[in-house]
Amino acid sequence: MGVPIRVLIAEDSEDDCSLFVRELRRGGYDVKFERVEAASGFEAACDSQEWDLIISDFSRPQFSKE
């Protein structure tokens, strides 16, 4: 079993999320993750537990408050 890691992934693409998780597992990590698409889901996930790593798209229009 690999090194445990909790990952929050802010990503609208399930395929991209799967790629991140697969690469982390290939790197020897036992990945527990949650994928969120919107700011409200991100805030709830941040409040629900501590994360070892957060991965996000560079551009997240759904997160804009403007």
C-alpha positions as CSV (number, residue, x, y, z in Angstrom):
1,M,0.0,0.0,0.0
2,G,1.2,3.5,-0.8
3,V,1.7,6.7,1.1
4,P,-1.8,8.0,2.1
5,I,-2.7,11.4,0.7
6,R,-6.0,13.4,0.7
7,V,-6.5,15.4,-2.4
8,L,-9.1,18.0,-3.2
9,I,-9.5,18.5,-7.0
10,A,-11.2,21.6,-8.4
11,E,-11.8,20.4,-11.9
12,D,-14.8,20.3,-14.3
13,S,-13.5,17.4,-16.3
14,E,-13.9,13.9,-14.9
15,D,-11.3,12.7,-17.4
16,D,-8.7,15.2,-16.1
17,C,-9.4,14.3,-12.5
18,S,-8.9,10.6,-13.3
19,L,-5.5,11.5,-14.9
20,F,-4.4,13.3,-11.8
21,V,-5.4,10.4,-9.5
22,R,-3.9,7.8,-11.8
23,E,-0.5,9.6,-11.8
24,L,-0.5,10.1,-8.1
25,R,-1.2,6.4,-7.6
26,R,1.6,5.5,-10.1
27,G,3.8,7.7,-8.0
28,G,3.2,5.5,-4.9
29,Y,0.3,7.3,-3.2
30,D,-2.8,5.8,-1.7
31,V,-5.1,8.6,-3.0
32,K,-8.4,9.5,-1.3
33,F,-9.9,12.4,-3.3
34,E,-12.9,14.6,-3.8
35,R,-13.6,16.4,-7.0
36,V,-15.6,19.7,-7.0
37,E,-16.8,21.9,-9.8
38,A,-18.2,25.0,-8.1
39,A,-17.0,27.5,-5.5
40,S,-19.8,26.3,-3.1
41,G,-18.5,22.7,-3.3
42,F,-15.0,23.8,-2.8
43,E,-15.8,25.8,0.3
44,A,-17.8,22.9,1.7
45,A,-15.0,20.4,1.0
46,C,-12.5,22.7,2.7
47,D,-14.7,22.9,5.8
48,S,-15.3,19.2,5.9
49,Q,-11.7,18.0,6.4
50,E,-8.0,18.8,6.0
51,W,-6.4,18.2,2.7
52,D,-2.8,17.3,1.9
53,L,-3.0,18.6,-1.6
54,I,-5.3,20.8,-3.6
55,I,-5.2,20.7,-7.4
56,S,-7.2,23.2,-9.5
57,D,-7.6,24.3,-13.1
58,F,-5.8,27.6,-13.8
59,S,-9.0,29.2,-15.0
60,R,-12.1,28.5,-13.0
61,P,-15.0,30.8,-14.2
62,Q,-17.4,29.1,-11.8
63,F,-15.3,30.3,-8.9
64,S,-15.6,34.0,-9.8
65,K,-17.6,36.2,-7.6
66,E,-17.9,38.9,-10.3
